[in-house]
Amino acid sequence: VSEAGYLHVRREGGLHIAALRGEVPIDQADLLRQRLPQLVRADAPHLFIDLSEARFIGSSALAAIIAAHNEAQRHGGRVLIVSPQPAIDRLLHVARIEQIIPIHPDLDSARAAIQST
Amino acid sequence: VVPNDLRSAKSCEHRILSELSRHGYDEETKFAIKLALEEALTNAVKHGNGNDRSKKIVIAYAVNPQRAVLGVRDEGNGFRLDQLPDPTADENLERPSGRGIMLMQAYMTRLCFNDVGNEVWMLKKNPRGEGRHPARQRGRKP
């Protein structure tokens, strides 16, 4: 489901997949900060954040991802980042996000990680 | 001078990014400048001016093929850089906020604040513009 030009969400069993596409506009980042944690619920505690089509995110989007990670932990779930483009992958490493949120090369790898836990 | 809201800031950001494209900056450098500029604008609107719509932010920029210089000032009371927690420290990694200044420092060539802390200036050298500086070209050996 397209929730905004930059955010597309779909449910897959016990998890949601949130795909960020293009750029998260500077004046929309607060909405993302509200929305991502809402996707983590007791009946769907895992969240994949698919960045394969994201061209730009800033610290506000990072804050949204970390807020979702914290919410997932409260529900016994996990947030996994999937397939970031090189520029965003570098950003995640500069901010050391990969220390708390695993980064997977594709959705199948992320699904396997969830199934193995 | 623009109103203290991120929509107004976004239109100014578009103008600056267009200037970078016009001067031949590559995507990696534009990503860095866009990131730092958005962090500065967000800090000014939210933290400096406290989302007060009666306040203004001042944005200044100069772009040439060798470098981009950007300045952002708000009407707030500023902050002390040395009092900010390190967002990359293990104990702070799960705090959602507080990464903006660190990212500006990481992605820009140079970053400085005025004494109050309500004005930031940022410099980014264009890696592709090095050979296009007339003085450098004159000084180069054949």
Contacts between the chains, C-beta under 8 A, distances in Angstrom:
chain1	res1	chain2	res2	distance
A	25	B	10	6.5
A	26	B	6	5.1
A	26	B	9	6.5
A	26	B	10	5.2
A	26	B	13	6.7
A	26	B	38	5.1
A	26	B	41	6.6
A	26	B	42	6.7
A	27	B	5	7.6
A	27	B	6	3.9
A	27	B	7	4.8
A	27	B	9	7.7
A	27	B	10	5.5
A	29	B	42	7.6
A	33	B	96	7.6
A	56	B	31	6.5
A	56	B	34	6.4
A	56	B	35	7.6
A	58	B	35	5.7
A	58	B	38	4.7
A	58	B	39	6.4
A	58	B	42	7.5
A	58	B	100	8.0
A	58	B	103	7.6
A	59	B	39	5.8
A	59	B	42	7.6
A	59	B	97	7.8
A	59	B	99	4.2
A	59	B	100	4.7
A	59	B	103	5.7
A	60	B	38	7.9
A	60	B	42	6.4
A	62	B	96	7.9
A	62	B	99	5.9
A	63	B	96	4.0
A	63	B	97	5.2
A	63	B	99	7.4
A	64	B	96	7.5
A	66	B	94	6.4
A	66	B	95	7.4
A	66	B	96	4.4
A	67	B	96	4.6
A	69	B	94	7.1
A	70	B	94	6.1
A	70	B	96	7.2
A	87	B	27	7.5
A	87	B	28	6.5
A	87	B	31	5.0
A	91	B	35	7.4
A	91	B	103	7.5
A	94	B	103	6.8
A	94	B	106	5.1
A	94	B	107	7.8
A	95	B	87	7.0
A	95	B	88	6.8
A	95	B	99	5.4
A	95	B	102	7.4
A	95	B	103	6.9
A	96	B	88	4.7
A	96	B	93	5.9
A	97	B	93	7.6
A	99	B	90	7.5
A	99	B	93	5.6
A	100	B	93	5.0
A	100	B	94	5.8
